């Protein structure tokens, strides 16, 4: 369950810090954070990912999902809108 995702997160985070990573790596970490319910971390990752890969709508979707889970409605709506615009 969730514990497995919690345990996987630090390993992928470390790999990204060491190697930089491609967009797919950031997407994979975002999915892990979402499944591990680490929403604050996902917000921060999404902000970084959007700067690195501005044309990837899925990073905005991850941000929106995290903001929604944190009940930050205006931020969630804005992020979903940015994803839709792409």
C-alpha positions as CSV (number, residue, x, y, z in Angstrom):
1,X,0.0,0.0,0.0
2,X,1.0,3.5,0.8
3,X,4.0,2.4,2.8
4,X,5.7,1.0,-0.3
5,X,5.3,4.3,-2.1
6,X,6.6,6.1,1.0
7,X,9.7,3.9,0.9
8,X,10.3,4.4,-2.8
9,X,10.1,8.2,-2.8
10,X,13.6,8.9,-1.2
11,X,15.3,6.6,-3.7
12,X,13.9,8.3,-6.8
13,X,14.5,11.8,-5.2
14,X,18.1,10.9,-4.7
15,X,18.5,9.6,-8.2
16,X,17.1,12.8,-9.6
17,X,19.4,14.9,-7.5
18,X,22.4,12.9,-8.7
19,X,21.5,12.6,-12.3
20,X,19.3,15.5,-13.1
21,X,16.6,13.3,-14.7
22,X,14.3,13.5,-17.7
23,X,10.7,14.6,-17.7
24,X,9.5,11.0,-17.3
25,X,11.6,10.7,-14.1
26,X,9.9,13.7,-12.6
27,X,6.5,12.4,-13.7
28,X,7.3,9.0,-12.0
29,X,8.3,10.8,-8.8
30,X,5.2,12.9,-8.9
31,X,3.1,9.8,-9.2
32,X,4.9,8.2,-6.2
33,X,4.4,11.4,-4.2
34,X,0.7,11.4,-5.1
35,X,0.2,7.7,-4.1
36,X,2.2,8.3,-0.9
37,X,0.0,11.2,-0.1
38,X,3.0,13.5,0.2
39,X,1.1,16.5,-1.2
40,X,3.3,19.3,0.0
41,X,6.4,17.6,-1.5
42,X,4.4,17.2,-4.7
43,X,3.6,20.9,-4.9
44,X,7.3,21.7,-4.6
45,X,8.3,19.1,-7.2
46,X,5.6,20.3,-9.6
47,X,6.9,23.9,-9.3
48,X,10.4,22.7,-10.1
49,X,9.1,20.4,-12.9
50,X,7.2,23.2,-14.6
51,X,10.3,25.4,-14.6
52,X,12.4,22.6,-16.1
53,X,9.7,21.3,-18.6
54,X,7.3,24.1,-19.3
55,X,5.5,22.4,-22.1
56,X,4.4,19.3,-20.1
57,X,0.8,19.6,-19.0
58,X,1.0,16.7,-16.6
59,X,3.2,18.6,-14.2
60,X,0.4,21.1,-13.8
61,X,-2.1,18.3,-13.3
62,X,0.1,16.9,-10.5
63,X,0.2,20.4,-8.9
64,X,-3.6,20.6,-9.2
65,X,-4.1,17.2,-7.6
66,X,-1.8,18.1,-4.7
67,X,-3.5,21.5,-4.2
68,X,-6.9,19.8,-4.3
69,X,-5.8,17.3,-1.7
70,X,-4.6,20.1,0.5
71,X,-7.9,21.9,-0.1
72,X,-6.2,24.9,-1.7
73,X,-9.0,25.4,-4.2
74,X,-7.8,28.6,-6.0
75,X,-4.4,27.1,-6.6
76,X,-5.9,23.8,-7.8
77,X,-8.2,25.6,-10.2
78,X,-5.3,27.7,-11.5
79,X,-3.1,24.6,-12.0
80,X,-5.9,22.7,-13.8
81,X,-6.4,25.7,-16.0
82,X,-2.7,25.9,-16.9
83,X,-2.8,22.2,-17.8
84,X,-5.9,22.7,-20.0
85,X,-4.2,25.5,-21.8
86,X,-1.3,23.2,-22.8
